[in-house]
Amino acid sequence: MIKIKTSKSMVKRFSLTSTGKFLRHKASKSHLLEKKTSKRKQKLKKIISIDSKSILSLTRKLPYKF
């Protein structure tokens, strides 16, 4: 059986918890922060879990993460 390549960019952006959930950081926190309110920037700090619809595409890109 051939080996499936892991997407290295996906490995850096997503992490897997011990219960099997994928976590990711929110986007839009890297630049143009002066015009964003502090409340909005605080919300962008949070790490959120991936919805169930996106998990299928993630498992194809990260075959050995399980």
PDB file of N, CA, C and O in Angstrom:
ATOM      1  N   MET A   1       0.837  -1.185   0.000  1.00  0.00           N
ATOM      2  CA  MET A   1       0.000   0.000   0.000  1.00  0.00           C
ATOM      3  C   MET A   1       0.886   1.253   0.000  1.00  0.00           C
ATOM      4  O   MET A   1       1.887   1.316   0.714  1.00  0.00           O
ATOM      5  N   ILE A   2       0.506   2.240  -0.804  1.00  0.00           N
ATOM      6  CA  ILE A   2       1.323   3.437  -0.881  1.00  0.00           C
ATOM      7  C   ILE A   2       1.095   4.335   0.330  1.00  0.00           C
ATOM      8  O   ILE A   2       0.033   4.334   0.954  1.00  0.00           O
ATOM      9  N   LYS A   3       2.115   5.083   0.625  1.00  0.00           N
ATOM     10  CA  LYS A   3       2.080   5.983   1.764  1.00  0.00           C
ATOM     11  C   LYS A   3       1.387   7.284   1.347  1.00  0.00           C
ATOM     12  O   LYS A   3       1.663   7.815   0.272  1.00  0.00           O
ATOM     13  N   ILE A   4       0.504   7.789   2.177  1.00  0.00           N
ATOM     14  CA  ILE A   4      -0.198   9.034   1.887  1.00  0.00           C
ATOM     15  C   ILE A   4       0.592  10.177   2.501  1.00  0.00           C
ATOM     16  O   ILE A   4       0.984  10.118   3.667  1.00  0.00           O
ATOM     17  N   LYS A   5       0.823  11.220   1.708  1.00  0.00           N
ATOM     18  CA  LYS A   5       1.587  12.358   2.221  1.00  0.00           C
ATOM     19  C   LYS A   5       0.723  13.224   3.115  1.00  0.00           C
ATOM     20  O   LYS A   5      -0.447  13.475   2.823  1.00  0.00           O
ATOM     21  N   THR A   6       1.317  13.675   4.207  1.00  0.00           N
ATOM     22  CA  THR A   6       0.656  14.584   5.134  1.00  0.00           C
ATOM     23  C   THR A   6       0.893  16.006   4.667  1.00  0.00           C
ATOM     24  O   THR A   6       2.003  16.352   4.264  1.00  0.00           O
ATOM     25  N   SER A   7      -0.141  16.832   4.718  1.00  0.00           N
ATOM     26  CA  SER A   7      -0.005  18.237   4.377  1.00  0.00           C
ATOM     27  C   SER A   7       0.662  18.955   5.544  1.00  0.00           C
ATOM     28  O   SER A   7       0.063  19.101   6.609  1.00  0.00           O
ATOM     29  N   LYS A   8       1.899  19.402   5.346  1.00  0.00           N
ATOM     30  CA  LYS A   8       2.677  20.004   6.428  1.00  0.00           C
ATOM     31  C   LYS A   8       2.081  21.330   6.898  1.00  0.00           C
ATOM     32  O   LYS A   8       2.206  21.678   8.072  1.00  0.00           O
ATOM     33  N   SER A   9       1.441  22.066   6.004  1.00  0.00           N
ATOM     34  CA  SER A   9       0.827  23.331   6.410  1.00  0.00           C
ATOM     35  C   SER A   9      -0.366  23.087   7.331  1.00  0.00           C
ATOM     36  O   SER A   9      -0.635  23.884   8.230  1.00  0.00           O
ATOM     37  N   MET A  10      -1.074  21.992   7.107  1.00  0.00           N
ATOM     38  CA  MET A  10      -2.209  21.657   7.967  1.00  0.00           C
ATOM     39  C   MET A  10      -1.748  21.195   9.346  1.00  0.00           C
ATOM     40  O   MET A  10      -2.414  21.451  10.349  1.00  0.00           O
ATOM     41  N   VAL A  11      -0.603  20.512   9.389  1.00  0.00           N
ATOM     42  CA  VAL A  11      -0.062  20.056  10.668  1.00  0.00           C
ATOM     43  C   VAL A  11       0.263  21.245  11.561  1.00  0.00           C
ATOM     44  O   VAL A  11       0.057  21.196  12.774  1.00  0.00           O
ATOM     45  N   LYS A  12       0.776  22.323  10.949  1.00  0.00           N
ATOM     46  CA  LYS A  12       1.153  23.504  11.714  1.00  0.00           C
ATOM     47  C   LYS A  12      -0.067  24.289  12.193  1.00  0.00           C
ATOM     48  O   LYS A  12       0.007  24.962  13.221  1.00  0.00           O
ATOM     49  N   ARG A  13      -1.171  24.218  11.482  1.00  0.00           N
ATOM     50  CA  ARG A  13      -2.332  25.048  11.795  1.00  0.00           C
ATOM     51  C   ARG A  13      -3.358  24.382  12.697  1.00  0.00           C
ATOM     52  O   ARG A  13      -4.126  25.071  13.367  1.00  0.00           O
ATOM     53  N   PHE A  14      -3.385  23.061  12.727  1.00  0.00           N
ATOM     54  CA  PHE A  14      -4.394  22.347  13.494  1.00  0.00           C
ATOM     55  C   PHE A  14      -3.741  21.432  14.516  1.00  0.00           C
ATOM     56  O   PHE A  14      -2.667  20.879  14.277  1.00  0.00           O
ATOM     57  N   SER A  15      -4.403  21.277  15.663  1.00  0.00           N
ATOM     58  CA  SER A  15      -3.916  20.330  16.663  1.00  0.00           C
ATOM     59  C   SER A  15      -5.069  19.415  17.057  1.00  0.00           C
ATOM     60  O   SER A  15      -6.239  19.773  16.923  1.00  0.00           O
ATOM     61  N   LEU A  16      -4.721  18.244  17.539  1.00  0.00           N
ATOM     62  CA  LEU A  16      -5.703  17.235  17.891  1.00  0.00           C
ATOM     63  C   LEU A  16      -5.696  17.033  19.400  1.00  0.00           C
ATOM     64  O   LEU A  16      -4.633  16.876  20.000  1.00  0.00           O
ATOM     65  N   THR A  17      -6.882  17.036  20.022  1.00  0.00           N
ATOM     66  CA  THR A  17      -6.963  16.806  21.454  1.00  0.00           C
ATOM     67  C   THR A  17      -6.991  15.315  21.740  1.00  0.00           C
ATOM     68  O   THR A  17      -7.078  14.498  20.824  1.00  0.00           O
ATOM     69  N   SER A  18      -6.918  14.971  23.007  1.00  0.00           N
ATOM     70  CA  SER A  18      -6.944  13.551  23.378  1.00  0.00           C
ATOM     71  C   SER A  18      -8.310  12.925  23.145  1.00  0.00           C
ATOM     72  O   SER A  18      -8.415  11.706  23.012  1.00  0.00           O
ATOM     73  N   THR A  19      -9.369  13.750  23.095  1.00  0.00           N
ATOM     74  CA  THR A  19     -10.710  13.226  22.835  1.00  0.00           C
ATOM     75  C   THR A  19     -11.019  13.113  21.352  1.00  0.00           C
ATOM     76  O   THR A  19     -12.070  12.593  20.976  1.00  0.00           O
ATOM     77  N   GLY A  20     -10.100  13.603  20.489  1.00  0.00           N
ATOM     78  CA  GLY A  20     -10.291  13.462  19.051  1.00  0.00           C
ATOM     79  C   GLY A  20     -10.826  14.689  18.355  1.00  0.00           C
ATOM     80  O   GLY A  20     -11.193  14.618  17.182  1.00  0.00           O
ATOM     81  N   LYS A  21     -10.883  15.820  19.048  1.00  0.00           N
ATOM     82  CA  LYS A  21     -11.356  17.055  18.420  1.00  0.00           C
ATOM     83  C   LYS A  21     -10.179  17.818  17.822  1.00  0.00           C
ATOM     84  O   LYS A  21      -9.075  17.799  18.367  1.00  0.00           O
ATOM     85  N   PHE A  22     -10.422  18.488  16.698  1.00  0.00           N
ATOM     86  CA  PHE A  22      -9.419  19.339  16.089  1.00  0.00           C
ATOM     87  C   PHE A  22      -9.600  20.760  16.595  1.00  0.00           C
ATOM     88  O   PHE A  22     -10.726  21.243  16.718  1.00  0.00           O
ATOM     89  N   LEU A  23      -8.487  21.433  16.890  1.00  0.00           N
ATOM     90  CA  LEU A  23      -8.507  22.807  17.350  1.00  0.00           C
ATOM     91  C   LEU A  23      -7.752  23.683  16.369  1.00  0.00           C
ATOM     92  O   LEU A  23      -6.823  23.231  15.699  1.00  0.00           O
ATOM     93  N   ARG A  24      -8.164  24.946  16.292  1.00  0.00           N
ATOM     94  CA  ARG A  24      -7.483  25.897  15.423  1.00  0.00           C
ATOM     95  C   ARG A  24      -7.543  27.284  16.037  1.00  0.00           C
ATOM     96  O   ARG A  24      -8.392  27.559  16.885  1.00  0.00           O
ATOM     97  N   HIS A  25      -6.639  28.158  15.605  1.00  0.00           N
ATOM     98  CA  HIS A  25      -6.672  29.556  16.011  1.00  0.00           C
ATOM     99  C   HIS A  25      -7.562  30.331  15.051  1.00  0.00           C
ATOM    100  O   HIS A  25      -7.755  29.917  13.908  1.00  0.00           O
ATOM    101  N   LYS A  26      -8.100  31.443  15.507  1.00  0.00           N
ATOM    102  CA  LYS A  26      -8.894  32.282  14.624  1.00  0.00           C
ATOM    103  C   LYS A  26      -7.980  33.126  13.748  1.00  0.00           C
ATOM    104  O   LYS A  26      -6.841  33.409  14.118  1.00  0.00           O
ATOM    105  N   ALA A  27      -8.477  33.522  12.598  1.00  0.00           N
ATOM    106  CA  ALA A  27      -7.704  34.316  11.648  1.00  0.00           C
ATOM    107  C   ALA A  27      -7.853  35.811  11.950  1.00  0.00           C
ATOM    108  O   ALA A  27      -8.583  36.195  12.863  1.00  0.00           O
ATOM    109  N   SER A  28      -7.168  36.636  11.190  1.00  0.00           N
ATOM    110  CA  SER A  28      -7.249  38.110  11.240  1.00  0.00           C
ATOM    111  C   SER A  28      -6.626  38.704  12.491  1.00  0.00           C
ATOM    112  O   SER A  28      -7.113  39.718  12.991  1.00  0.00           O
ATOM    113  N   LYS A  29      -5.582  38.113  13.002  1.00  0.00           N
ATOM    114  CA  LYS A  29      -4.930  38.636  14.203  1.00  0.00           C
ATOM    115  C   LYS A  29      -3.479  39.025  13.919  1.00  0.00           C
ATOM    116  O   LYS A  29      -2.719  39.285  14.852  1.00  0.00           O
ATOM    117  N   SER A  30      -3.087  39.068  12.651  1.00  0.00           N
ATOM    118  CA  SER A  30      -1.675  39.289  12.355  1.00  0.00           C
ATOM    119  C   SER A  30      -1.337  40.742  12.013  1.00  0.00           C
ATOM    120  O   SER A  30      -0.254  41.209  12.363  1.00  0.00           O
ATOM    121  N   HIS A  31      -2.220  41.458  11.350  1.00  0.00           N
ATOM    122  CA  HIS A  31      -1.918  42.844  10.995  1.00  0.00           C
ATOM    123  C   HIS A  31      -3.207  43.657  10.921  1.00  0.00           C
ATOM    124  O   HIS A  31      -4.306  43.113  11.036  1.00  0.00           O
ATOM    125  N   LEU A  32      -3.057  44.959  10.729  1.00  0.00           N
ATOM    126  CA  LEU A  32      -4.176  45.923  10.726  1.00  0.00           C
ATOM    127  C   LEU A  32      -4.947  45.870  12.053  1.00  0.00           C
ATOM    128  O   LEU A  32      -6.178  45.847  12.067  1.00  0.00           O
ATOM    129  N   LEU A  33      -4.201  45.851  13.165  1.00  0.00           N
ATOM    130  CA  LEU A  33      -4.833  45.705  14.470  1.00  0.00           C
ATOM    131  C   LEU A  33      -5.254  47.042  15.078  1.00  0.00           C
ATOM    132  O   LEU A  33      -6.009  47.062  16.050  1.00  0.00           O
ATOM    133  N   GLU A  34      -4.780  48.154  14.523  1.00  0.00           N
ATOM    134  CA  GLU A  34      -5.110  49.451  15.100  1.00  0.00           C
ATOM    135  C   GLU A  34      -6.592  49.773  14.976  1.00  0.00           C
ATOM    136  O   GLU A  34      -7.183  50.367  15.878  1.00  0.00           O
ATOM    137  N   LYS A  35      -7.183  49.385  13.867  1.00  0.00           N
ATOM    138  CA  LYS A  35      -8.590  49.738  13.665  1.00  0.00           C
ATOM    139  C   LYS A  35      -9.563  48.733  14.260  1.00  0.00           C
ATOM    140  O   LYS A  35     -10.772  48.966  14.260  1.00  0.00           O
ATOM    141  N   LYS A  36      -9.051  47.619  14.767  1.00  0.00           N
ATOM    142  CA  LYS A  36      -9.915  46.633  15.404  1.00  0.00           C
ATOM    143  C   LYS A  36     -10.054  46.981  16.876  1.00  0.00           C
ATOM    144  O   LYS A  36      -9.088  47.399  17.515  1.00  0.00           O
ATOM    145  N   THR A  37     -11.247  46.811  17.410  1.00  0.00           N
ATOM    146  CA  THR A  37     -11.474  47.127  18.821  1.00  0.00           C
ATOM    147  C   THR A  37     -10.804  46.084  19.708  1.00  0.00           C
ATOM    148  O   THR A  37     -10.523  44.968  19.272  1.00  0.00           O
ATOM    149  N   SER A  38     -10.555  46.459  20.945  1.00  0.00           N
ATOM    150  CA  SER A  38      -9.888  45.528  21.863  1.00  0.00           C
ATOM    151  C   SER A  38     -10.765  44.328  22.154  1.00  0.00           C
ATOM    152  O   SER A  38     -10.260  43.227  22.373  1.00  0.00           O
ATOM    153  N   LYS A  39     -12.079  44.528  22.157  1.00  0.00           N
ATOM    154  CA  LYS A  39     -13.004  43.415  22.377  1.00  0.00           C
ATOM    155  C   LYS A  39     -12.913  42.404  21.232  1.00  0.00           C
ATOM    156  O   LYS A  39     -12.932  41.192  21.447  1.00  0.00           O
ATOM    157  N   ARG A  40     -12.816  42.927  20.027  1.00  0.00           N
ATOM    158  CA  ARG A  40     -12.701  42.056  18.847  1.00  0.00           C
ATOM    159  C   ARG A  40     -11.374  41.299  18.855  1.00  0.00           C
ATOM    160  O   ARG A  40     -11.328  40.122  18.499  1.00  0.00           O
ATOM    161  N   LYS A  41     -10.289  41.976  19.260  1.00  0.00           N
ATOM    162  CA  LYS A  41      -8.984  41.323  19.310  1.00  0.00           C
ATOM    163  C   LYS A  41      -8.936  40.251  20.391  1.00  0.00           C
ATOM    164  O   LYS A  41      -8.257  39.238  20.225  1.00  0.00           O
ATOM    165  N   GLN A  42      -9.639  40.459  21.486  1.00  0.00           N
ATOM    166  CA  GLN A  42      -9.710  39.447  22.541  1.00  0.00           C
ATOM    167  C   GLN A  42     -10.428  38.195  22.047  1.00  0.00           C
ATOM    168  O   GLN A  42     -10.028  37.077  22.369  1.00  0.00           O
ATOM    169  N   LYS A  43     -11.484  38.385  21.267  1.00  0.00           N
ATOM    170  CA  LYS A  43     -12.217  37.248  20.722  1.00  0.00           C
ATOM    171  C   LYS A  43     -11.385  36.479  19.696  1.00  0.00           C
ATOM    172  O   LYS A  43     -11.541  35.266  19.554  1.00  0.00           O
ATOM    173  N   LEU A  44     -10.509  37.177  18.984  1.00  0.00           N
ATOM    174  CA  LEU A  44      -9.668  36.534  17.988  1.00  0.00           C
ATOM    175  C   LEU A  44      -8.551  35.708  18.615  1.00  0.00           C
ATOM    176  O   LEU A  44      -7.951  34.877  17.933  1.00  0.00           O
ATOM    177  N   LYS A  45      -8.256  35.917  19.909  1.00  0.00           N
ATOM    178  CA  LYS A  45      -7.216  35.154  20.600  1.00  0.00           C
ATOM    179  C   LYS A  45      -7.618  33.711  20.841  1.00  0.00           C
ATOM    180  O   LYS A  45      -6.760  32.833  20.929  1.00  0.00           O
ATOM    181  N   LYS A  46      -8.914  33.458  20.950  1.00  0.00           N
ATOM    182  CA  LYS A  46      -9.404  32.163  21.404  1.00  0.00           C
ATOM    183  C   LYS A  46      -9.114  31.041  20.402  1.00  0.00           C
ATOM    184  O   LYS A  46      -9.052  31.251  19.191  1.00  0.00           O
ATOM    185  N   ILE A  47      -8.943  29.867  20.952  1.00  0.00           N
ATOM    186  CA  ILE A  47      -8.769  28.652  20.152  1.00  0.00           C
ATOM    187  C   ILE A  47     -10.126  27.964  20.094  1.00  0.00           C
ATOM    188  O   ILE A  47     -10.758  27.751  21.129  1.00  0.00           O
ATOM    189  N   ILE A  48     -10.576  27.620  18.901  1.00  0.00           N
ATOM    190  CA  ILE A  48     -11.894  27.021  18.754  1.00  0.00           C
ATOM    191  C   ILE A  48     -11.782  25.642  18.128  1.00  0.00           C
ATOM    192  O   ILE A  48     -10.772  25.300  17.513  1.00  0.00           O
ATOM    193  N   SER A  49     -12.836  24.858  18.295  1.00  0.00           N
ATOM    194  CA  SER A  49     -12.845  23.513  17.713  1.00  0.00           C
ATOM    195  C   SER A  49     -13.471  23.554  16.324  1.00  0.00           C
ATOM    196  O   SER A  49     -14.231  24.465  15.997  1.00  0.00           O
ATOM    197  N   ILE A  50     -13.146  22.574  15.533  1.00  0.00           N
ATOM    198  CA  ILE A  50     -13.607  22.488  14.149  1.00  0.00           C
ATOM    199  C   ILE A  50     -15.000  21.869  14.115  1.00  0.00           C
ATOM    200  O   ILE A  50     -15.295  20.959  14.889  1.00  0.00           O
ATOM    201  N   ASP A  51     -15.860  22.361  13.217  1.00  0.00           N
ATOM    202  CA  ASP A  51     -17.187  21.780  13.080  1.00  0.00           C
ATOM    203  C   ASP A  51     -17.112  20.423  12.386  1.00  0.00           C
ATOM    204  O   ASP A  51     -16.116  20.097  11.740  1.00  0.00           O
ATOM    205  N   SER A  52     -18.159  19.652  12.527  1.00  0.00           N
ATOM    206  CA  SER A  52     -18.143  18.268  12.047  1.00  0.00           C
ATOM    207  C   SER A  52     -18.082  18.167  10.521  1.00  0.00           C
ATOM    208  O   SER A  52     -17.636  17.147   9.997  1.00  0.00           O
ATOM    209  N   LYS A  53     -18.519  19.197   9.800  1.00  0.00           N
ATOM    210  CA  LYS A  53     -18.493  19.152   8.340  1.00  0.00           C
ATOM    211  C   LYS A  53     -17.072  19.235   7.785  1.00  0.00           C
ATOM    212  O   LYS A  53     -16.780  18.671   6.731  1.00  0.00           O
ATOM    213  N   SER A  54     -16.199  19.931   8.489  1.00  0.00           N
ATOM    214  CA  SER A  54     -14.832  20.125   8.009  1.00  0.00           C
ATOM    215  C   SER A  54     -13.894  19.006   8.409  1.00  0.00           C
ATOM    216  O   SER A  54     -12.774  18.939   7.904  1.00  0.00           O
ATOM    217  N   ILE A  55     -14.315  18.131   9.297  1.00  0.00           N
ATOM    218  CA  ILE A  55     -13.429  17.076   9.797  1.00  0.00           C
ATOM    219  C   ILE A  55     -13.057  16.091   8.697  1.00  0.00           C
ATOM    220  O   ILE A  55     -11.937  15.581   8.691  1.00  0.00           O
ATOM    221  N   LEU A  56     -13.955  15.813   7.777  1.00  0.00           N
ATOM    222  CA  LEU A  56     -13.672  14.864   6.702  1.00  0.00           C
ATOM    223  C   LEU A  56     -12.519  15.340   5.826  1.00  0.00           C
ATOM    224  O   LEU A  56     -11.634  14.556   5.484  1.00  0.00           O
ATOM    225  N   SER A  57     -12.525  16.607   5.467  1.00  0.00           N
ATOM    226  CA  SER A  57     -11.432  17.123   4.644  1.00  0.00           C
ATOM    227  C   SER A  57     -10.124  17.183   5.434  1.00  0.00           C
ATOM    228  O   SER A  57      -9.047  17.017   4.862  1.00  0.00           O
ATOM    229  N   LEU A  58     -10.216  17.418   6.745  1.00  0.00           N
ATOM    230  CA  LEU A  58      -9.016  17.436   7.577  1.00  0.00           C
ATOM    231  C   LEU A  58      -8.396  16.049   7.699  1.00  0.00           C
ATOM    232  O   LEU A  58      -7.172  15.912   7.695  1.00  0.00           O
ATOM    233  N   THR A  59      -9.224  15.038   7.806  1.00  0.00           N
ATOM    234  CA  THR A  59      -8.690  13.687   7.940  1.00  0.00           C
ATOM    235  C   THR A  59      -8.004  13.219   6.663  1.00  0.00           C
ATOM    236  O   THR A  59      -7.107  12.377   6.714  1.00  0.00           O
ATOM    237  N   ARG A  60      -8.416  13.754   5.525  1.00  0.00           N
ATOM    238  CA  ARG A  60      -7.731  13.417   4.276  1.00  0.00           C
ATOM    239  C   ARG A  60      -6.371  14.094   4.191  1.00  0.00           C
ATOM    240  O   ARG A  60      -5.419  13.520   3.662  1.00  0.00           O
ATOM    241  N   LYS A  61      -6.279  15.314   4.710  1.00  0.00           N
ATOM    242  CA  LYS A  61      -5.010  16.042   4.676  1.00  0.00           C
ATOM    243  C   LYS A  61      -4.053  15.587   5.777  1.00  0.00           C
ATOM    244  O   LYS A  61      -2.836  15.703   5.632  1.00  0.00           O
ATOM    245  N   LEU A  62      -4.598  15.073   6.870  1.00  0.00           N
ATOM    246  CA  LEU A  62      -3.788  14.623   8.007  1.00  0.00           C
ATOM    247  C   LEU A  62      -4.061  13.147   8.283  1.00  0.00           C
ATOM    248  O   LEU A  62      -4.701  12.831   9.286  1.00  0.00           O
ATOM    249  N   PRO A  63      -3.606  12.246   7.440  1.00  0.00           N
ATOM    250  CA  PRO A  63      -3.984  10.841   7.586  1.00  0.00           C
ATOM    251  C   PRO A  63      -3.392  10.145   8.818  1.00  0.00           C
ATOM    252  O   PRO A  63      -3.988   9.192   9.319  1.00  0.00           O
ATOM    253  N   TYR A  64      -2.234  10.599   9.317  1.00  0.00           N
ATOM    254  CA  TYR A  64      -1.570   9.893  10.409  1.00  0.00           C
ATOM    255  C   TYR A  64      -1.706  10.629  11.737  1.00  0.00           C
ATOM    256  O   TYR A  64      -0.988  10.329  12.691  1.00  0.00           O
ATOM    257  N   LYS A  65      -2.610  11.576  11.801  1.00  0.00           N
ATOM    258  CA  LYS A  65      -2.796  12.358  13.024  1.00  0.00           C
ATOM    259  C   LYS A  65      -3.646  11.604  14.037  1.00  0.00           C
ATOM    260  O   LYS A  65      -3.665  11.971  15.212  1.00  0.00           O
ATOM    261  N   PHE A  66      -4.343  10.567  13.615  1.00  0.00           N
ATOM    262  CA  PHE A  66      -5.211   9.825  14.525  1.00  0.00           C
ATOM    263  C   PHE A  66      -4.408   8.788  15.244  1.00  0.00           C
ATOM    264  O   PHE A  66      -4.950   8.047  16.064  1.00  0.00           O
TER     265      PHE A  66
END
